[in-house]
Amino acid sequence: MSTVSPVSHTKNTPNSGNVSIPQDFVEQSFAGVKTIVKQSNASITANKASGTVFVMLPAYNEAEGLPSLLMKIKAVFAANGRPYHVIVVDDASKDDTSEIAIQASGEMPVTLVQHQRNQNLPGALRTGLMKALEMAVPGDVITTMDGDDTHPPGCINNLLQKVSEGYDVVTASRYQPGSRVMGVPAFRVLMTWGARMLFQVVMPIPGVRDYTCGYRAYREEILRETMDHYGDEFVSEKGFSCMADVLLKMRKFKYVFGEVPLLLRYDQKQGVSKMAVGSTVWLTLKLLLKRRFGGY
């Protein structure tokens, strides 16, 4: 498997179109966002056989938690025997996030997508999903999870089980029996509970209690159908409310939604939270009103 030494990879956050492309990278554009991509050779196999599980990780300054997370993901798939491929979207990090992904690609199938400029969570989510669909074929499953090691990779097995039972979109939910939330401040627990109640009353989706958690699994066919329908607007909201908006946009297609219990280990989070709580509350309320009266 081809690898790139961290020494040979130079970070570039240019102000112009003159970009130095590191060795073994290619330049790509997703929804107008310029990226450089190092695609693992293992993706060639993934493209030829359905049943591959793509794990997409948006990452911004996750050098502390990412190594542990990647090794846990590797262990999960070593145990379950499923073919898999990890896509790390480095959202113009200022630390060694990219170098860690490159090093991991020598031990497991990892593709690194690096934003040249910071796009925040919505941009990283959009880029990562588009890259996954570029590589995936019908029969594959695309999962998303946080890159800070707070979502336990072992839960992927439960998500895949529900997909195998016929569910189209499955969320690791904080509101299913057996769920536990550890290390989350009380005001954030209250905020997410309030958001859940508002969404369930104003825009209910059968099978969904947790609208805002980003730990999900999508069948390739339904994710492609929805993204083809909305185009670049599939992920259009600013901030963390984009995760709820994805579900609201899928709501009109009458997909089969399901959930599994989540053990959220926020006590394992390395570094500070990137969520601006006040802004997130305001954007979530605006989203709910916009979608409720906008024909969704």
C-alpha positions in Angstrom: 0.0 0.0 0.0 1.3 3.4 -1.0 2.0 5.8 1.9 3.2 9.3 2.3 5.6 10.3 5.0 4.4 13.2 7.2 7.7 15.0 6.4 6.7 15.1 2.7 3.2 16.5 3.3 3.2 20.2 3.6 0.1 22.1 4.8 -1.2 24.6 2.4 -3.9 27.1 3.1 -3.5 29.4 0.1 -5.1 32.8 -0.5 -4.9 32.3 -4.3 -5.2 29.6 -6.8 -1.5 28.7 -6.8 -1.6 25.5 -4.8 1.4 23.2 -4.3 0.0 19.6 -4.5 1.9 17.2 -2.2 3.2 13.9 -3.7 0.5 11.2 -4.2 -2.4 13.7 -3.8 -4.8 14.8 -6.5 -6.9 18.0 -6.6 -10.7 17.7 -6.5 -13.6 20.0 -6.1 -16.8 19.1 -4.2 -19.7 21.6 -4.5 -17.2 24.4 -5.3 -14.9 23.5 -2.4 -11.4 22.8 -3.5 -9.7 19.9 -1.8 -6.6 17.7 -2.2 -7.2 14.0 -1.8 -4.9 11.1 -1.0 -6.9 8.0 -1.9 -5.9 4.7 -0.5 -5.1 1.9 -2.9 -7.7 -0.2 -1.0 -10.4 1.9 -2.6 -9.9 0.0 -5.9 -11.1 -3.2 -4.2 -14.0 -1.3 -2.5 -15.2 -0.1 -5.9 -15.5 -3.6 -7.3 -17.5 -5.3 -4.6 -20.7 -4.2 -2.9 -21.2 -4.5 0.8 -18.4 -2.1 1.7 -19.0 0.1 4.8 -17.7 3.6 4.3 -16.9 5.5 7.6 -16.8 9.2 7.1 -15.1 11.3 9.8 -15.2 15.2 9.6 -12.2 16.3 11.5 -10.9 19.7 12.6 -7.9 19.7 14.9 -8.5 16.2 16.1 -4.9 15.0 16.3 -5.4 14.0 20.0 -8.4 11.8 19.6 -8.1 10.6 15.9 -5.4 7.9 16.4 -7.4 6.1 19.0 -10.6 6.3 17.0 -9.0 5.0 13.8 -7.5 2.0 15.7 -10.9 1.2 17.3 -12.5 1.3 13.9 -9.8 -1.0 12.5 -10.5 -3.4 15.4 -14.3 -3.4 14.8 -13.9 -4.4 11.2 -11.2 -7.0 11.9 -13.7 -8.6 14.2 -16.8 -8.5 12.0 -15.0 -9.2 8.7 -16.9 -6.6 6.7 -15.0 -4.7 4.0 -14.6 -1.1 4.9 -13.1 2.2 4.0 -12.5 5.3 6.2 -12.8 8.8 4.7 -11.2 11.5 6.9 -12.2 15.0 5.9 -9.5 17.3 7.4 -11.2 20.7 7.5 -8.0 22.8 7.2 -6.8 21.7 10.6 -3.8 23.5 12.2 -2.5 20.4 13.9 -1.4 17.0 12.7 -4.8 15.6 11.7 -3.8 15.0 8.1 -0.5 13.4 9.0 -2.3 11.0 11.4 -4.7 9.9 8.6 -1.8 9.4 6.2 0.1 7.3 8.7 -3.0 5.2 9.4 -3.4 4.5 5.6 -0.4 2.3 5.9 -2.3 -0.1 8.2 -5.9 0.3 7.1 -8.0 1.6 4.1 -8.1 5.4 4.7 -8.7 8.1 2.2 -7.8 11.7 3.3 -9.7 14.6 1.9 -8.1 17.9 2.9 -9.9 21.2 2.7 -7.7 24.1 1.7 -9.8 26.5 3.6 -12.0 25.8 6.7 -15.6 25.0 5.8 -16.9 24.1 9.3 -19.1 21.0 9.9 -21.6 21.5 7.0 -18.8 21.8 4.5 -16.9 18.8 5.8 -20.1 16.7 5.9 -21.0 17.7 2.3 -17.5 17.0 1.0 -17.2 13.6 2.9 -20.6 12.4 1.7 -19.9 13.3 -1.9 -16.5 11.6 -1.7 -18.1 8.5 -0.2 -20.7 8.3 -3.0 -18.0 8.8 -5.6 -16.4 5.6 -4.3 -19.5 3.6 -3.3 -21.7 1.2 -5.3 -25.3 -0.1 -4.6 -25.3 -2.4 -1.6 -22.7 -0.3 0.3 -23.4 1.5 3.6 -22.2 5.0 4.4 -21.8 5.9 8.0 -20.9 9.2 9.6 -19.5 9.8 13.1 -17.6 12.4 15.0 -13.8 12.4 14.6 -13.1 13.2 18.3 -13.4 9.7 19.7 -16.7 10.4 21.6 -18.7 8.0 19.4 -17.8 4.3 20.1 -17.1 2.5 16.8 -18.5 -0.7 18.2 -22.0 0.8 17.7 -21.4 0.4 13.9 -22.3 -3.2 14.3 -25.7 -2.3 15.6 -26.2 0.2 12.9 -25.4 -2.3 10.2 -27.7 -4.9 11.8 -30.6 -2.5 11.4 -29.7 -1.7 7.8 -29.6 -5.5 7.1 -33.1 -5.7 8.5 -34.4 -3.3 5.9 -33.9 0.2 7.5 -32.7 3.0 5.1 -31.3 5.4 7.7 -30.3 4.4 11.2 -29.2 6.8 13.9 -27.2 6.1 17.1 -29.7 7.7 19.5 -29.3 9.2 22.9 -33.0 8.6 23.5 -33.3 4.8 23.0 -33.5 2.4 26.0 -30.0 1.4 27.0 -28.4 4.7 25.9 -26.0 6.6 28.2 -24.5 10.0 28.0 -21.3 10.5 29.9 -19.4 13.8 30.5 -21.9 16.1 28.7 -22.6 19.4 30.6 -26.1 19.6 32.0 -27.1 22.6 29.9 -26.2 20.8 26.7 -28.2 17.8 27.8 -31.2 20.1 28.4 -30.7 21.8 25.0 -30.6 18.6 23.0 -33.6 17.2 24.9 -35.5 20.4 24.1 -34.6 20.2 20.5 -35.8 16.6 20.4 -39.2 17.5 21.8 -39.6 20.4 19.4 -38.8 18.4 16.3 -41.0 15.5 17.4 -44.0 17.8 17.9 -43.5 20.1 14.9 -41.9 17.8 12.3 -42.2 14.2 13.5 -40.4 11.5 11.6 -41.5 7.9 12.3 -38.7 6.0 14.0 -36.6 9.1 14.9 -36.1 10.6 18.4 -32.6 12.0 18.0 -32.6 14.5 15.2 -29.2 16.1 15.9 -26.8 13.2 16.5 -24.3 12.8 13.6 -23.6 9.1 14.2 -25.7 7.5 11.4 -25.7 4.8 8.7 -27.3 5.3 5.3 -27.9 2.8 2.5 -26.0 4.0 -0.5 -29.0 4.0 -2.8 -31.1 6.3 -0.6 -28.3 8.7 0.2 -27.5 9.0 -3.6 -31.1 9.5 -4.4 -31.5 12.3 -1.9 -28.3 14.0 -2.8 -29.1 13.8 -6.5 -32.5 15.4 -5.7 -31.1 18.3 -3.7 -27.7 18.7 -5.3 -25.3 21.1 -3.5 -28.2 22.2 -1.2 -28.5 18.8 0.5 -26.2 20.1 3.3 -27.1 23.8 3.3 -27.5 24.8 6.9 -24.8 26.5 8.9 -23.4 25.0 12.1 -24.4 21.9 13.9 -28.1 22.2 12.8 -27.0 20.7 9.5 -27.4 17.2 10.9 -31.1 17.8 11.7 -31.6 19.3 8.3 -30.4 16.2 6.5 -33.1 14.2 8.2 -35.8 16.8 7.5 -34.8 16.7 3.8 -35.0 12.9 3.8 -38.4 13.0 5.5 -40.3 13.8 2.3 -39.1 10.5 0.7 -40.8 8.3 3.2 -37.7 6.3 3.9 -37.6 3.7 6.7 -35.9 5.4 9.7 -34.6 3.5 12.8 -32.4 4.0 15.8 -30.1 2.0 18.1 -28.9 3.0 21.6 -25.8 5.1 21.9 -23.2 5.3 24.6 -21.9 8.9 24.1 -18.4 9.2 25.7 -18.0 12.9 25.9 -15.8 12.3 28.8 -13.2 11.0 26.4 -13.2 14.1 24.2 -9.8 15.6 23.7 -9.6 19.4 23.5 -12.3 22.0 23.6 -15.8 21.7 22.1 -16.3 23.4 18.7 -20.0 24.0 19.3 -21.2 27.5 20.0 -24.2 26.7 22.2 -26.1 29.9 21.8 -25.7 30.1 18.1 -26.6 26.4 17.7 -29.9 26.9 19.6 -30.8 29.9 17.5 -29.9 28.2 14.2 -31.9 25.1 15.2 -35.0 27.1 16.0 -34.7 29.0 12.7 -34.3 25.7 10.8 -37.4 24.2 12.4 -39.5 27.2 11.5 -38.1 27.4 7.9 -38.7 23.7 7.2 -42.1 23.6 8.9 -43.4 26.5 6.7 -41.3 25.8 3.7 -43.0 22.7 2.3 -40.9 20.0 3.9 
